[in-house]
Amino acid sequence: MIRLATAEEKNQVLSLCRTDAWNGTAVWCAYLSRCADIHNADWQYSDLWIGCSESQQAKEQYLLCRMGHTYYLVGKPKSDARWKELEHFLSMQPKGKLVSDSRTVWEYRHRFEKKVQGEAVRSGPRMIYKTKIPIKSQLCKATESQSLWATCEVLVQEKQNVGVSVSKDDVAAGMLFQKRGGGKFFEVCKEGRPVSVGGILLPDKGKFGLIIDICTLPEHRNQGYAAQIISKLCMEAEAAGKIPVLDCASQKLEQYYARLGFQTVNFWQSYYC
């Protein structure tokens, strides 16, 4: 059975989210944001469902969270019937991409012979902060974002540079949604405008801080700005008693983050369904 998660099921949702440092942190942040959305402003942006067993106790097995056009899976079905139920449920939803750990996405595709071409499947390392490499505070120019709209401009420009069509309104709406659930955004500015940005999800009661949206404008790269952002985000996580983690998009970036103290412990995969 798949059903909508309610505001009264915090313990069940948190228990499942704590099994996944990456998707679990993102989904827990989304759940807290939804619970705080008293005006139901984001009802079109996000949904959260719980997948339960077929037993009489209807034990929770996984969470499926839609944010925009992305479906985040935490945990997975435990039987053929529940897998088929999930596949049928996703086929009834708006098109998007399914994101989870690589083994879970592979199993989903393998079970249902989901054949893909080209860029339909993407994957990358999942990394956790292991080695503290502090940056001198007097050299760190990263500060908390004063205007999410200005931060949003950097992210939109980067997405457009890599061929992703996205509106500024959609990106800003996602940032506001994340901020309500425990997200924080930081920037390095030059001449009063942000040139390097990044965010971290620090939802209450979560064990991890998920680093997201690290981006530096092309003309300002190779000046150490991203390293300052990441250092600041790690300090924010540690101040909140959480462990910094991130999803990495490429081997080149994996090597970069490794130099900053992160280690690869898992892999993510996305499938356009």
ROLUMBA-73548 format. One record per residue (C-alpha): residue in three letters; residue number from 1; x, z, y. Coordinates in Angstrom, 1 decimal. Layout:
N
+--------+-----+--------+--------+--------+
: residu : num :      x :      z :      y :
+--------+-----+--------+--------+--------+
:    ALA : NUM :      X :      Z :      Y :
...
+--------+-----+--------+--------+--------+
***
This chain:
273
+--------+-----+--------+--------+--------+
: residu : num :      x :      z :      y :
+--------+-----+--------+--------+--------+
:    MET :   1 :    0.0 :    0.0 :    0.0 :
:    ILE :   2 :    1.2 :   -0.9 :    3.5 :
:    ARG :   3 :   -0.3 :    1.0 :    6.4 :
:    LEU :   4 :    0.4 :    1.7 :   10.1 :
:    ALA :   5 :    2.5 :    4.8 :   10.8 :
:    THR :   6 :    0.8 :    7.4 :   12.9 :
:    ALA :   7 :    2.0 :    9.8 :   15.5 :
:    GLU :   8 :    1.4 :   12.7 :   13.0 :
:    GLU :   9 :    3.9 :   11.3 :   10.5 :
:    LYS :  10 :    7.1 :   12.2 :   12.3 :
:    ASN :  11 :    8.6 :   14.0 :    9.4 :
:    GLN :  12 :    8.0 :   11.2 :    6.9 :
:    VAL :  13 :    9.3 :    8.6 :    9.3 :
:    LEU :  14 :   12.4 :   10.6 :   10.2 :
:    SER :  15 :   13.2 :   11.3 :    6.6 :
:    LEU :  16 :   13.3 :    7.6 :    5.8 :
:    CYS :  17 :   15.1 :    6.7 :    9.0 :
:    ARG :  18 :   17.9 :    9.1 :    8.2 :
:    THR :  19 :   18.8 :    7.1 :    5.1 :
:    ASP :  20 :   20.0 :    4.2 :    7.3 :
:    ALA :  21 :   22.4 :    4.8 :   10.2 :
:    TRP :  22 :   21.8 :    1.4 :   11.6 :
:    ASN :  23 :   18.2 :    0.1 :   11.1 :
:    GLY :  24 :   17.0 :    3.7 :   10.8 :
:    THR :  25 :   18.3 :    4.6 :   14.2 :
:    ALA :  26 :   16.7 :    1.6 :   15.8 :
:    VAL :  27 :   13.4 :    2.2 :   14.1 :
:    TRP :  28 :   13.4 :    6.0 :   14.9 :
:    CYS :  29 :   14.0 :    5.1 :   18.5 :
:    ALA :  30 :   11.1 :    2.6 :   18.4 :
:    TYR :  31 :    8.8 :    5.2 :   16.7 :
:    LEU :  32 :    9.5 :    7.8 :   19.4 :
:    SER :  33 :    9.0 :    5.1 :   22.1 :
:    ARG :  34 :    5.6 :    4.2 :   20.5 :
:    CYS :  35 :    4.6 :    7.9 :   20.4 :
:    ALA :  36 :    5.5 :    8.3 :   24.0 :
:    ASP :  37 :    3.6 :    5.2 :   25.1 :
:    ILE :  38 :    0.4 :    7.0 :   26.2 :
:    HIS :  39 :   -0.9 :    4.0 :   28.0 :
:    ASN :  40 :   -0.3 :    1.7 :   25.0 :
:    ALA :  41 :    1.7 :   -0.6 :   27.2 :
:    ASP :  42 :    3.8 :   -2.0 :   24.3 :
:    TRP :  43 :    1.1 :   -2.6 :   21.7 :
:    GLN :  44 :    2.0 :   -6.3 :   21.6 :
:    TYR :  45 :    5.8 :   -5.7 :   21.4 :
:    SER :  46 :    6.1 :   -3.3 :   18.5 :
:    ASP :  47 :    4.4 :   -2.2 :   15.3 :
:    LEU :  48 :    5.5 :    0.2 :   12.6 :
:    TRP :  49 :    4.2 :    0.2 :    9.0 :
:    ILE :  50 :    4.9 :    2.5 :    6.0 :
:    GLY :  51 :    5.1 :    1.1 :    2.6 :
:    CYS :  52 :    3.9 :    3.5 :   -0.1 :
:    SER :  53 :    4.1 :    3.7 :   -3.9 :
:    GLU :  54 :    1.1 :    2.9 :   -6.1 :
:    SER :  55 :    1.1 :    6.4 :   -7.5 :
:    GLN :  56 :   -1.6 :    8.9 :   -6.8 :
:    GLN :  57 :    0.8 :   10.7 :   -4.3 :
:    ALA :  58 :    1.4 :    7.4 :   -2.5 :
:    LYS :  59 :    5.0 :    8.4 :   -1.8 :
:    GLU :  60 :    6.6 :    6.6 :    1.2 :
:    GLN :  61 :    9.2 :    4.1 :    0.1 :
:    TYR :  62 :   10.1 :    2.1 :    3.1 :
:    LEU :  63 :    9.5 :    1.4 :    6.8 :
:    LEU :  64 :    8.8 :   -2.1 :    8.3 :
:    CYS :  65 :    9.1 :   -2.2 :   12.1 :
:    ARG :  66 :    8.5 :   -5.2 :   14.3 :
:    MET :  67 :   10.2 :   -5.3 :   17.7 :
:    GLY :  68 :    9.5 :   -8.6 :   19.4 :
:    HIS :  69 :   10.1 :  -11.3 :   16.8 :
:    THR :  70 :   12.4 :   -9.1 :   14.6 :
:    TYR :  71 :   11.3 :   -7.1 :   11.6 :
:    TYR :  72 :   13.6 :   -4.2 :   10.7 :
:    LEU :  73 :   13.4 :   -2.9 :    7.1 :
:    VAL :  74 :   14.4 :    0.7 :    6.3 :
:    GLY :  75 :   14.5 :    1.5 :    2.6 :
:    LYS :  76 :   12.9 :   -1.0 :    0.2 :
:    PRO :  77 :   10.0 :   -1.4 :   -2.4 :
:    LYS :  78 :   10.6 :    0.3 :   -5.7 :
:    SER :  79 :    8.5 :   -2.0 :   -8.0 :
:    ASP :  80 :    7.7 :   -5.7 :   -8.5 :
:    ALA :  81 :    4.1 :   -5.1 :   -7.2 :
:    ARG :  82 :    5.3 :   -3.5 :   -4.0 :
:    TRP :  83 :    7.9 :   -6.2 :   -3.4 :
:    LYS :  84 :    5.1 :   -8.8 :   -3.8 :
:    GLU :  85 :    2.9 :   -6.8 :   -1.4 :
:    LEU :  86 :    5.7 :   -6.8 :    1.2 :
:    GLU :  87 :    6.3 :  -10.5 :    0.8 :
:    HIS :  88 :    2.6 :  -11.3 :    1.2 :
:    PHE :  89 :    2.3 :   -9.0 :    4.2 :
:    LEU :  90 :    5.3 :  -10.6 :    6.0 :
:    SER :  91 :    3.8 :  -14.1 :    5.3 :
:    MET :  92 :    0.7 :  -13.0 :    7.3 :
:    GLN :  93 :    2.6 :  -11.8 :   10.3 :
:    PRO :  94 :    4.0 :  -13.9 :   13.2 :
:    LYS :  95 :    7.2 :  -15.7 :   12.4 :
:    GLY :  96 :   10.4 :  -13.9 :   13.0 :
:    LYS :  97 :   13.6 :  -12.6 :   11.3 :
:    LEU :  98 :   13.9 :   -9.9 :    8.7 :
:    VAL :  99 :   16.9 :   -7.6 :    9.2 :
:    SER : 100 :   18.2 :   -5.0 :    6.7 :
:    ASP : 101 :   21.4 :   -4.2 :    4.7 :
:    SER : 102 :   22.7 :   -7.3 :    3.0 :
:    ARG : 103 :   21.8 :   -6.3 :   -0.6 :
:    THR : 104 :   18.1 :   -5.7 :    0.4 :
:    VAL : 105 :   17.7 :   -9.0 :    2.2 :
:    TRP : 106 :   19.5 :  -10.8 :   -0.7 :
:    GLU : 107 :   17.1 :   -9.2 :   -3.2 :
:    TYR : 108 :   14.1 :  -10.2 :   -1.1 :
:    ARG : 109 :   15.3 :  -13.8 :   -1.0 :
:    HIS : 110 :   16.3 :  -13.9 :   -4.7 :
:    ARG : 111 :   12.9 :  -12.5 :   -5.9 :
:    PHE : 112 :   10.9 :  -15.0 :   -4.0 :
:    GLU : 113 :   13.3 :  -18.0 :   -4.1 :
:    LYS : 114 :   13.6 :  -18.1 :   -0.4 :
:    LYS : 115 :   15.9 :  -21.1 :    0.0 :
:    VAL : 116 :   17.4 :  -21.5 :    3.5 :
:    GLN : 117 :   19.6 :  -23.9 :    5.3 :
:    GLY : 118 :   22.3 :  -23.6 :    8.0 :
:    GLU : 119 :   21.7 :  -20.7 :   10.4 :
:    ALA : 120 :   18.6 :  -19.4 :    8.6 :
:    VAL : 121 :   20.7 :  -16.5 :    7.2 :
:    ARG : 122 :   23.2 :  -14.6 :    9.2 :
:    SER : 123 :   25.3 :  -11.5 :    8.3 :
:    GLY : 124 :   28.0 :   -9.3 :    9.5 :
:    PRO : 125 :   29.7 :   -5.9 :    9.2 :
:    ARG : 126 :   28.2 :   -2.5 :    9.8 :
:    MET : 127 :   30.7 :   -0.2 :   11.4 :
:    ILE : 128 :   31.0 :    3.5 :   12.1 :
:    TYR : 129 :   33.3 :    5.4 :   14.5 :
:    LYS : 130 :   36.0 :    7.1 :   12.5 :
:    THR : 131 :   39.1 :    7.4 :   14.7 :
:    LYS : 132 :   39.0 :    8.8 :   18.1 :
:    ILE : 133 :   40.9 :    6.6 :   20.6 :
:    PRO : 134 :   40.1 :    8.2 :   23.9 :
:    ILE : 135 :   40.4 :    6.3 :   27.2 :
:    LYS : 136 :   41.7 :    8.1 :   30.2 :
:    SER : 137 :   38.7 :    9.2 :   32.3 :
:    GLN : 138 :   40.3 :    8.0 :   35.5 :
:    LEU : 139 :   40.6 :    4.5 :   34.1 :
:    CYS : 140 :   37.0 :    4.3 :   32.8 :
:    LYS : 141 :   34.8 :    2.5 :   35.4 :
:    ALA : 142 :   31.7 :    2.5 :   33.2 :
:    THR : 143 :   28.7 :    4.3 :   34.7 :
:    GLU : 144 :   25.0 :    4.5 :   33.7 :
:    SER : 145 :   23.0 :    1.5 :   34.8 :
:    GLN : 146 :   21.4 :    1.8 :   38.2 :
:    SER : 147 :   19.1 :   -1.2 :   37.7 :
:    LEU : 148 :   17.9 :   -2.3 :   34.2 :
:    TRP : 149 :   16.9 :   -5.6 :   35.9 :
:    ALA : 150 :   20.5 :   -6.3 :   37.0 :
:    THR : 151 :   21.8 :   -5.2 :   33.5 :
:    CYS : 152 :   19.2 :   -7.6 :   32.0 :
:    GLU : 153 :   20.6 :  -10.5 :   34.0 :
:    VAL : 154 :   24.0 :  -10.2 :   32.2 :
:    LEU : 155 :   22.4 :  -10.1 :   28.8 :
:    VAL : 156 :   20.1 :  -13.1 :   29.5 :
:    GLN : 157 :   23.1 :  -15.1 :   30.8 :
:    GLU : 158 :   25.1 :  -14.3 :   27.7 :
:    LYS : 159 :   22.2 :  -15.3 :   25.4 :
:    GLN : 160 :   21.7 :  -18.6 :   27.3 :
:    ASN : 161 :   25.5 :  -19.3 :   27.0 :
:    VAL : 162 :   25.2 :  -19.2 :   23.2 :
:    GLY : 163 :   22.1 :  -21.3 :   23.1 :
:    VAL : 164 :   19.4 :  -18.6 :   22.7 :
:    SER : 165 :   16.3 :  -19.3 :   24.7 :
:    VAL : 166 :   14.9 :  -16.0 :   26.1 :
:    SER : 167 :   13.1 :  -14.9 :   29.2 :
:    LYS : 168 :   14.3 :  -12.2 :   31.5 :
:    ASP : 169 :   10.9 :  -10.5 :   31.3 :
:    ASP : 170 :   11.1 :  -10.2 :   27.5 :
:    VAL : 171 :   14.7 :   -8.8 :   27.6 :
:    ALA : 172 :   13.7 :   -6.3 :   30.3 :
:    ALA : 173 :   10.6 :   -5.2 :   28.3 :
:    GLY : 174 :   12.7 :   -4.5 :   25.3 :
:    MET : 175 :   15.2 :   -2.4 :   27.3 :
:    LEU : 176 :   12.4 :   -0.3 :   28.8 :
:    PHE : 177 :   11.0 :    0.2 :   25.3 :
:    GLN : 178 :   14.3 :    1.4 :   24.0 :
:    LYS : 179 :   15.0 :    3.6 :   27.0 :
:    ARG : 180 :   11.7 :    5.4 :   26.4 :
:    GLY : 181 :   12.7 :    6.2 :   22.8 :
:    GLY : 182 :   16.2 :    7.5 :   23.7 :
:    GLY : 183 :   18.2 :    4.5 :   24.8 :
:    LYS : 184 :   20.8 :    4.6 :   27.6 :
:    PHE : 185 :   22.5 :    1.6 :   29.3 :
:    PHE : 186 :   25.9 :    1.5 :   31.0 :
:    GLU : 187 :   27.7 :   -1.0 :   33.2 :
:    VAL : 188 :   31.0 :   -1.9 :   34.8 :
:    CYS : 189 :   30.4 :   -3.4 :   38.3 :
:    LYS : 190 :   32.5 :   -5.6 :   40.6 :
:    GLU : 191 :   31.4 :   -6.2 :   44.2 :
:    GLY : 192 :   28.2 :   -4.2 :   43.5 :
:    ARG : 193 :   27.0 :   -6.3 :   40.5 :
:    PRO : 194 :   27.4 :   -5.5 :   36.8 :
:    VAL : 195 :   29.9 :   -7.8 :   34.9 :
:    SER : 196 :   30.0 :   -5.9 :   31.7 :
:    VAL : 197 :   27.2 :   -3.9 :   30.0 :
:    GLY : 198 :   26.2 :   -2.1 :   26.9 :
:    GLY : 199 :   23.7 :    0.3 :   25.5 :
:    ILE : 200 :   23.3 :    3.0 :   23.0 :
:    LEU : 201 :   20.2 :    4.4 :   21.2 :
:    LEU : 202 :   20.3 :    8.2 :   21.0 :
:    PRO : 203 :   16.8 :    9.2 :   19.7 :
:    ASP : 204 :   16.0 :   12.9 :   19.5 :
:    LYS : 205 :   16.8 :   14.5 :   16.1 :
:    GLY : 206 :   18.6 :   11.4 :   14.9 :
:    LYS : 207 :   22.1 :   11.8 :   13.4 :
:    PHE : 208 :   23.6 :    8.6 :   14.8 :
:    GLY : 209 :   24.0 :    6.7 :   18.1 :
:    LEU : 210 :   23.5 :    3.0 :   17.7 :
:    ILE : 211 :   25.6 :    0.9 :   20.1 :
:    ILE : 212 :   23.8 :   -2.3 :   21.2 :
:    ASP : 213 :   24.1 :   -5.2 :   23.6 :
:    ILE : 214 :   27.8 :   -5.1 :   24.4 :
:    CYS : 215 :   28.3 :   -8.1 :   26.8 :
:    THR : 216 :   30.8 :   -9.2 :   29.4 :
:    LEU : 217 :   30.4 :  -12.2 :   31.6 :
:    PRO : 218 :   32.8 :  -15.0 :   30.6 :
:    GLU : 219 :   34.7 :  -15.0 :   33.9 :
:    HIS : 220 :   35.4 :  -11.3 :   33.6 :
:    ARG : 221 :   36.6 :  -11.0 :   30.0 :
:    ASN : 222 :   40.1 :   -9.9 :   28.9 :
:    GLN : 223 :   40.2 :   -7.2 :   31.5 :
:    GLY : 224 :   39.3 :   -4.2 :   29.3 :
:    TYR : 225 :   35.8 :   -3.8 :   30.6 :
:    ALA : 226 :   34.1 :   -3.9 :   27.2 :
:    ALA : 227 :   36.5 :   -1.3 :   25.9 :
:    GLN : 228 :   35.5 :    1.0 :   28.8 :
:    ILE : 229 :   31.8 :    0.5 :   28.0 :
:    ILE : 230 :   32.4 :    1.3 :   24.3 :
:    SER : 231 :   34.5 :    4.3 :   25.1 :
:    LYS : 232 :   31.8 :    5.6 :   27.4 :
:    LEU : 233 :   29.0 :    5.0 :   24.8 :
:    CYS : 234 :   31.1 :    6.9 :   22.2 :
:    MET : 235 :   31.5 :    9.8 :   24.5 :
:    GLU : 236 :   27.7 :    9.8 :   25.2 :
:    ALA : 237 :   27.1 :    9.9 :   21.4 :
:    GLU : 238 :   29.6 :   12.7 :   20.8 :
:    ALA : 239 :   28.1 :   14.7 :   23.7 :
:    ALA : 240 :   24.7 :   14.4 :   22.0 :
:    GLY : 241 :   26.2 :   15.5 :   18.7 :
:    LYS : 242 :   25.8 :   12.0 :   17.1 :
:    ILE : 243 :   28.1 :    9.6 :   15.3 :
:    PRO : 244 :   28.5 :    6.2 :   17.0 :
:    VAL : 245 :   27.7 :    3.1 :   14.8 :
:    LEU : 246 :   27.2 :   -0.6 :   15.4 :
:    ASP : 247 :   26.3 :   -3.9 :   13.8 :
:    CYS : 248 :   29.0 :   -6.5 :   14.3 :
:    ALA : 249 :   28.3 :  -10.2 :   14.7 :
:    SER : 250 :   31.6 :  -11.8 :   13.5 :
:    GLN : 251 :   35.0 :  -11.2 :   11.9 :
:    LYS : 252 :   36.7 :  -11.6 :   15.2 :
:    LEU : 253 :   34.6 :   -8.8 :   16.8 :
:    GLU : 254 :   35.1 :   -6.7 :   13.6 :
:    GLN : 255 :   38.9 :   -6.8 :   14.3 :
:    TYR : 256 :   38.3 :   -5.9 :   17.9 :
:    TYR : 257 :   36.1 :   -2.9 :   17.1 :
:    ALA : 258 :   38.5 :   -1.8 :   14.5 :
:    ARG : 259 :   41.2 :   -1.5 :   17.2 :
:    LEU : 260 :   38.8 :    0.8 :   19.1 :
:    GLY : 261 :   38.4 :    3.2 :   16.1 :
:    PHE : 262 :   35.5 :    1.7 :   14.1 :
:    GLN : 263 :   35.6 :    1.1 :   10.3 :
:    THR : 264 :   33.4 :   -1.3 :    8.3 :
:    VAL : 265 :   31.3 :    0.6 :    5.7 :
:    ASN : 266 :   28.4 :   -1.8 :    5.0 :
:    PHE : 267 :   27.0 :   -5.2 :    5.9 :
:    TRP : 268 :   23.8 :   -6.4 :    7.5 :
:    GLN : 269 :   21.9 :   -9.6 :    6.9 :
:    SER : 270 :   19.1 :  -11.4 :    8.6 :
:    TYR : 271 :   16.7 :  -14.0 :    7.2 :
:    TYR : 272 :   14.3 :  -16.1 :    9.3 :
:    CYS : 273 :   10.9 :  -15.8 :    7.6 :
+--------+-----+--------+--------+--------+
***
